[in-house]
Amino acid sequence: MSTVPPSAVKAFDASTLEKTAYTSVANVPTREPNDRYRLGYSVWSFLSERKGTLDQAVHTAGARLLIPEADAVTAIRAELAKAGIEA
């Protein structure tokens, strides 16, 4: 029996919507990293489909945030604004 190394992960290009979404939530404190990934996916889904609001996307992500939701939305909006995206 042998163990093989895991597959290499190909990072998204910095200009993609996926990278922008996940970068925007990188500084939001969550209980576990998986909560941050879930939040990033929810923000990406909001940005790609533009259904609902950013507040709704953060709420429906169900991420266990260590700060109030309103503060998380403000932080995400600020990061998206730096990338030139109005949310």
C-alpha positions, 0 to 999 in steps of 0.5 A, a space after each residue: 500500500 502506498 500513499 500518493 500526494 494530493 492533487 495540485 490545486 489550480 488557483 483562480 486568476 485574480 481577475 475572475 469573479 470567483 477569486 474576487 468573491 472569495 477574497 472579499 470574505 477572506 478577512 471575515 472571522 468565522 468559527 471554522 474555515 469551511 464557514 468562510 468557504 460557504 460564505 465565499 460561495 454564497 457571495 460568488 453566487 450573488 455576484 454571478 446571478 444578482 438575485 436578492 441582496 448581499 445582505 440576503 446572501 450573507 444570511 442564507 450562507 449560514 456561516 457561523 460568523 464571529 462578528 455581527 452579520 451587519 459588520 460582515 456585510 460592511 466588510 465584504 462591501 468594502 472589499 468588493 468596492 476595492 475590486 470595483 464591484 458595487 454590491 
